[in-house]
Amino acid sequence: MHCKSPARARAAGQTFNLVKFRREDKDDADKNMNLPKKPWTVHFQPQDWMCETTDELSLLEAALLDGIRIPNSCRNGTCRTCMCKLVSGNIIYQIEWPGLSQEEKQDGWVLACVAQASSDVVIEVPAAVKI
């Protein structure tokens, strides 16, 4: 028997473990939202500039927040204006398949607008400027 109200469910002998479990999950999620995010360093070559980022920001967003302009246009991984070379470090993408070929990815090219650092990274962006 499925009851829609708590009072009817209790009267029918149903328990609310699932509701309690969901509340605990929400509490854990609330606690995790307040945890500090891991900071990573983004090093821009050949300018020798640096900025910090978190695992929530794209490389482009981190750069812009620190006053470094990487050429960009679409901000969704399709126009390739923000294409730069990953010299070292690890990134993850915010989207499943960014606008790069498999060969470009293997050669170290990344799209800064949809790439997030998952370690300290060094990227080569000759066209970057301070703003």
HUDADA-V296769 format. One record per residue. RES is the residue in one small letter. NEAR is the number of other C-alpha atoms within 8 Angstrom. Layout:
BEGIN
{{RES/NEAR} {RES/NEAR}}
END
This chain:
BEGIN
{{m/3} {h/4} {c/8} {k/6} {s/6} {p/7} {a/6} {r/9} {a/13} {r/9} {a/7} {a/8} {g/6} {q/7} {t/6} {f/6} {n/6} {l/6} {v/7} {k/8} {f/8} {r/8} {r/8} {e/8} {d/8} {k/8} {d/8} {d/8} {a/8} {d/8} {k/8} {n/7} {m/6} {n/6} {l/6} {p/4} {k/7} {k/6} {p/8} {w/13} {t/11} {v/14} {h/11} {f/12} {q/11} {p/7} {q/6} {d/7} {w/7} {m/8} {c/10} {e/9} {t/13} {t/10} {d/12} {e/7} {l/10} {s/13} {l/14} {l/13} {e/9} {a/12} {a/12} {l/10} {l/7} {d/7} {g/8} {i/11} {r/11} {i/12} {p/8} {n/9} {s/7} {c/8} {r/8} {n/7} {g/12} {t/8} {c/9} {r/10} {t/8} {c/13} {m/9} {c/11} {k/10} {l/12} {v/9} {s/7} {g/11} {n/9} {i/10} {i/8} {y/9} {q/7} {i/7} {e/5} {w/5} {p/10} {g/9} {l/11} {s/6} {q/6} {e/6} {e/9} {k/10} {q/7} {d/6} {g/9} {w/12} {v/11} {l/14} {a/12} {c/13} {v/15} {a/13} {q/14} {a/17} {s/10} {s/9} {d/10} {v/15} {v/12} {i/13} {e/11} {v/11} {p/7} {a/6} {a/9} {v/7} {k/6} {i/5}}
END
